[in-house]
Amino acid sequence: MTSTSAVPASTAAPRPGEPLDPDAAISVRGLVKRYGTATAVDGLDLDIRRGEIFALLGPNGAGKTTTVEICEGFRDRDGGEVRVLGTDPATGGRRWKAQLGIVLQSGAGDSQLTCRELLRAHGSYYSDPRDPDEVLELVGLTEKARSRGRTLSGGQRRRLDVALGIVGRPALLFLDEPTTGFDPEARRQFWSLIRSLRDLGTTMLLTTHYLDEAEALADRVGVIARGRLAEVARPAELGGRGRAPAVVRWTEDGVRRSEATATPTAFVRDLAARFPGEVPDLAVARPTLEDVYLQMIGEDRA
Ligand SMILES: Nc1ncnc2c1ncn2[C@@H]1O[C@H](COP(=O)(O)OP(=O)(O)OP(=O)(O)O)[C@@H](O)[C@H]1O
């Protein structure tokens, strides 16, 4: 289940001209980034509240990584204002950086050190690191404490990446496509790790191409297209999804039928009255997050 405790009544993106939110974990206004003559981020506004999991969605090349890297302090911007944990990333020093956890796509898997040694070494950069064994337990790698990174499976390496991202006890964790290449069981285990981190109060900014992942984890999702935020909403409400009619499908007289209705319960009750037993092949569906996402992206490209 998705916790909504960190999400206020208003879930939308900031309005144009709205000032930076000093209480937000991340507050971005009018962000612009150009590479040569190409504009990768084109006036992006975004607030991410403390304690929430926010998923940034968007097609390849939409500007997600650029935005995230500017927030991490790895990339300069050409315009706009950004505050991350109250600090402008362009000027953030060591103390500010120590509050961030960054899980990159690369991975620490090639290290000659054991998992525990790696965590201890990495933790030494921080003033109040988590105990390596506590972190290994949190990510489900206790049994691999003495294993070297290069002997781990792909999914285990990813867990080690997360372990390295959280050993410094970050207030804000960036996760870039964290479950790419995971098998289904590993993804579910990873999701439960992310939820435990949220329960510990960690704010997380996640980029993902997996819409089921965004739906399972995120308090809010933001769809970025052509360098702008097209919409911010709870996963269940994106693109008017919460208000969309349900589609009832069934088979009657050997013919597959369907009906879009705002009152599916009443419709199914009437339908059931017409059949002596089970309504053949009955299904009630609402648009999935993927349906509304693809529609939004398609409209943007049109
Ligand atoms: N270092 C760079 N130099 C030139 N252009 C770049 C650079 N980095 C990104 N771009 C361009 O900026 C645009 C946005 O790229 P970005 O990596 O932010 O997108 P993304 O949404 O993260 O995409 P993906 O889902 O493929 O990771 C793209 O058109 C990309 O080609």
The ligand as an ORCA input file, in Angstrom:
! r2SCAN-3c Opt
* xyz 0 1
  N      26.052     15.924    -21.668
  C      25.151     16.180    -22.613
  N      25.485     16.841    -23.738
  C      24.586     17.116    -24.697
  N      23.287     16.768    -24.634
  C      22.884     16.105    -23.548
  C      23.785     15.770    -22.474
  N      23.085     15.113    -21.523
  C      21.818     15.025    -21.975
  N      21.686     15.617    -23.183
  C      20.435     15.757    -23.959
  O      19.476     16.389    -23.152
  C      18.192     15.789    -23.316
  C      17.674     15.296    -21.981
  O      18.492     14.204    -21.559
  P      18.306     13.481    -20.146
  O      19.435     12.519    -20.006
  O      18.138     14.487    -19.086
  O      16.942     12.718    -20.394
  P      16.247     11.543    -19.554
  O      14.814     11.960    -19.397
  O      17.001     11.251    -18.322
  O      16.316     10.320    -20.567
  P      16.462      8.701    -20.286
  O      15.108      8.223    -19.891
  O      16.848      8.211    -21.649
  O      17.516      8.492    -19.247
  C      18.363     14.703    -24.359
  O      17.980     15.218    -25.604
  C      19.851     14.407    -24.326
  O      20.303     13.995    -25.595
*
